Amino acid sequence: MVTLHLEELFQMRETFMKVNIVGVGAGPSNLSLASLIHPTGLSNQFIEKRSEFSWHPGLQLPHATLQVSFLKDLVTLADPTNAFSFLAYLHETGRMYQFLNAQFDAITRQEFTQYLHWAAAKNENVCFGEEVERIDFDGDFVVATSKRKLRAECISIAVGKVPSVPHFAEQGIGETMFHSAYYLAHSHRLAGKRIAVVGSGQSGAEVFQDLLNRNGPDAPDQITWVSRRERYAPLDDSPFTNDLFMPCHQDYFSSLPAPNRRAFLKENVLASDGITESTLREIYQSLYLRRFVRDAPNTVNLLPNRAVENVSRDGASWILKMLHGDTRQHEMLPVDIVIWATGYKNATFDFLGPLEDRLQTDNDEIAVDSSFAARWNGPSSRPIFIHNASREQKGLSDPNLSLTAWRSAKMMQRILGRPFTSEPESSSVCWGPHVALPGQALRTA
Ligand SMILES: Cc1cc2nc3c(=O)[nH]c(=O)nc-3n(C[C@H](O)[C@H](O)[C@H](O)COP(=O)(O)OP(=O)(O)OC[C@H]3O[C@@H](n4cnc5c(N)ncnc54)[C@H](O)[C@@H]3O)c2cc1C
């Protein structure tokens, strides 16, 4: 006689459960879609490999703030009445008045993480501690996870991005050289060390600021902040720049030829990758206080306009080889620890292996249509939605929270086959062909 353990019986019962939608990953992108689906009655399962919710845990520094308005939450810009909004979170956790009275210029990343955690915990369709390993297609999608198999009509892939370091540094990654995404995991190793932070986006600035704020026995011996940019440049958070993060601009951007799109991304990089002005001010003030008020020994080196070209070992030290952008001379910097704050790149979708040949690409990205569904040779009633992996096709806002709710609404529209939310408002700026004002004669040359 064969005896089955309870766990095996449970797995057998779940085998080939069929749902409308399976989501891969439960970061903000898929949590947004899961929240919009929740009231519709469509069956869904969102599968997350982490054992519990977390959002960029290696950089959850206590004073780090959100770089966008808290209204750019999971749902509000697509459906302000949805029960998973940030305002619903404030209300349900009994802090609405005090949140208003606190008058934050920007909310902390810690509180936004708590909100995301709350939204994930409240949604019974979000499953943690389970990894999607393989997706096949036999008329429906067949999703194999580390725990079970599911059938689905739609797939929603939101696996985020992975840390990126220069190829010459890859071999040395370990305890003394790591990406800023793992900063907190290594932060106990930094006291008394000579440290180089490479990269001057928001992550590099936050790491540098945290190192500057360390005192006494926790303080590093030296801190050097290296940047390829010519200066420590602010995020452009001004009103007209923020219009670039509206649905109408994303539509316009997508309609442009690839060379125009690439040029635009390069030209406007500081609209998304600069440093928040308040962070720059705090860093500048810390440096001022160290130098003029506390008369502290000078242990800080600011080195902009240097491209790091190589890193090598010299005994226990790392030697950074840097090229100065103007003098064109090389400089060598010996340090004990290197922290690469050099950004992120698209994750590979290994679990899509069986379908890979059926997907169209657009340069290095999977090509997506206006509803963010992959262009593939399967039936259009079986969409594979892709979040946060189409920056070259969709623009600066793709990896950002700004259009997360709108992107999910576009997917909902495709799933439901009808408009999901009202048409997004248009900007006052005319991005594309000139539209004549009433009575204005329009001429094109
Ligand atoms: C430090 C930091 C701060 C940021 N702050 C802001 C900000 O203030 N404002 C803003 O607009 N943007 C910000 N961003 C941009 C950021 O990309 C988005 O905020 C957001 O995290 C994107 O969400 P996502 O769900 O697409 O990806 P992620 O948040 O990366 O989530 C992807 C999830 O997929 C899971 N996963 C991966 N593979 C599998 C698998 N095979 N099976 C199951 N699960 C899987 C991962 O475990 C992960 O939880 C920040 C980025 C960083 C790095």
The ligand as an SDF file (V2000), in Angstrom:
LIG
                    3D

 53 58  0  0  0  0  0  0  0  0999 V2000
   16.8350   51.4210   -4.1600 C   0  0  0  0  0  0  0  0  0  0  0  0
   15.7480   51.7490   -5.1470 C   0  0  0  0  0  0  0  0  0  0  0  0
   14.8330   52.7410   -4.8500 C   0  0  0  0  0  0  0  0  0  0  0  0
   13.8340   53.0540   -5.7570 C   0  0  0  0  0  0  0  0  0  0  0  0
   12.9950   54.0680   -5.4460 N   0  0  0  0  0  0  0  0  0  0  0  0
   12.0700   54.4510   -6.3390 C   0  0  0  0  0  0  0  0  0  0  0  0
   11.2350   55.5760   -6.0740 C   0  0  0  0  0  0  0  0  0  0  0  0
   11.3430   56.2400   -5.0420 O   0  0  0  0  0  0  0  0  0  0  0  0
   10.2990   55.9210   -6.9920 N   0  0  0  0  0  0  0  0  0  0  0  0
   10.1580   55.2210   -8.1730 C   0  0  0  0  0  0  0  0  0  0  0  0
    9.3130   55.5820   -8.9740 O   0  0  0  0  0  0  0  0  0  0  0  0
   10.9500   54.1480   -8.4450 N   0  0  0  0  0  0  0  0  0  0  0  0
   11.8910   53.7610   -7.5730 C   0  0  0  0  0  0  0  0  0  0  0  0
   12.7190   52.7010   -7.8770 N   0  0  0  0  0  0  0  0  0  0  0  0
   12.5160   51.9630   -9.1500 C   0  0  0  0  0  0  0  0  0  0  0  0
   11.9740   50.5320   -8.9300 C   0  0  0  0  0  0  0  0  0  0  0  0
   12.3520   49.7680  -10.0580 O   0  0  0  0  0  0  0  0  0  0  0  0
   10.4950   50.4430   -8.7770 C   0  0  0  0  0  0  0  0  0  0  0  0
   10.1650   51.2410   -7.7010 O   0  0  0  0  0  0  0  0  0  0  0  0
    9.9230   49.0350   -8.4370 C   0  0  0  0  0  0  0  0  0  0  0  0
   10.6830   48.3320   -7.4940 O   0  0  0  0  0  0  0  0  0  0  0  0
    9.7020   48.1830   -9.6560 C   0  0  0  0  0  0  0  0  0  0  0  0
    8.8570   47.1280   -9.2490 O   0  0  0  0  0  0  0  0  0  0  0  0
    8.8350   45.7040   -9.9300 P   0  0  0  0  0  0  0  0  0  0  0  0
    7.7080   44.9730   -9.3150 O   0  0  0  0  0  0  0  0  0  0  0  0
    8.8190   45.8720  -11.3930 O   0  0  0  0  0  0  0  0  0  0  0  0
   10.2320   45.0340   -9.5630 O   0  0  0  0  0  0  0  0  0  0  0  0
   10.7960   44.5520   -8.1480 P   0  0  0  0  0  0  0  0  0  0  0  0
   10.4310   45.5120   -7.0840 O   0  0  0  0  0  0  0  0  0  0  0  0
   12.2420   44.2590   -8.3530 O   0  0  0  0  0  0  0  0  0  0  0  0
   10.0220   43.1630   -7.8680 O   0  0  0  0  0  0  0  0  0  0  0  0
   10.2550   41.9960   -8.6350 C   0  0  0  0  0  0  0  0  0  0  0  0
    9.9120   40.7910   -7.7800 C   0  0  0  0  0  0  0  0  0  0  0  0
    9.9230   39.6060   -8.5850 O   0  0  0  0  0  0  0  0  0  0  0  0
   10.4010   38.5270   -7.8010 C   0  0  0  0  0  0  0  0  0  0  0  0
   10.8400   37.4340   -8.7020 N   0  0  0  0  0  0  0  0  0  0  0  0
   11.8660   37.4550   -9.5860 C   0  0  0  0  0  0  0  0  0  0  0  0
   11.9320   36.2790  -10.2650 N   0  0  0  0  0  0  0  0  0  0  0  0
   10.9180   35.5080   -9.8140 C   0  0  0  0  0  0  0  0  0  0  0  0
   10.4490   34.1950  -10.1340 C   0  0  0  0  0  0  0  0  0  0  0  0
   11.0210   33.4490  -11.0890 N   0  0  0  0  0  0  0  0  0  0  0  0
    9.3780   33.7010   -9.4520 N   0  0  0  0  0  0  0  0  0  0  0  0
    8.7700   34.4500   -8.5090 C   0  0  0  0  0  0  0  0  0  0  0  0
    9.1850   35.6940   -8.1650 N   0  0  0  0  0  0  0  0  0  0  0  0
   10.2200   36.2260   -8.8180 C   0  0  0  0  0  0  0  0  0  0  0  0
   11.5240   39.1740   -6.9830 C   0  0  0  0  0  0  0  0  0  0  0  0
   11.8230   38.4220   -5.8400 O   0  0  0  0  0  0  0  0  0  0  0  0
   10.9230   40.5460   -6.6520 C   0  0  0  0  0  0  0  0  0  0  0  0
   10.2640   40.5670   -5.4290 O   0  0  0  0  0  0  0  0  0  0  0  0
   13.7320   52.3600   -6.9890 C   0  0  0  0  0  0  0  0  0  0  0  0
   14.6490   51.3650   -7.2920 C   0  0  0  0  0  0  0  0  0  0  0  0
   15.6660   51.0710   -6.3930 C   0  0  0  0  0  0  0  0  0  0  0  0
   16.6640   50.0160   -6.7470 C   0  0  0  0  0  0  0  0  0  0  0  0
  1  2  1  0
  2  3  1  0
  2 52  2  0
  3  4  2  0
  4  5  1  0
  4 50  1  0
  5  6  2  0
  6  7  1  0
  6 13  1  0
  7  8  2  0
  7  9  1  0
  9 10  1  0
 10 11  2  0
 10 12  1  0
 12 13  2  0
 13 14  1  0
 14 15  1  0
 14 50  1  0
 15 16  1  0
 16 17  1  0
 16 18  1  0
 18 19  1  0
 18 20  1  0
 20 21  1  0
 20 22  1  0
 22 23  1  0
 23 24  1  0
 24 25  2  0
 24 26  1  0
 24 27  1  0
 27 28  1  0
 28 29  2  0
 28 30  1  0
 28 31  1  0
 31 32  1  0
 32 33  1  0
 33 34  1  0
 33 48  1  0
 34 35  1  0
 35 36  1  0
 35 46  1  0
 36 37  1  0
 36 45  1  0
 37 38  2  0
 38 39  1  0
 39 40  1  0
 39 45  2  0
 40 41  1  0
 40 42  2  0
 42 43  1  0
 43 44  2  0
 44 45  1  0
 46 47  1  0
 46 48  1  0
 48 49  1  0
 50 51  2  0
 51 52  1  0
 52 53  1  0
M  END
$$$$
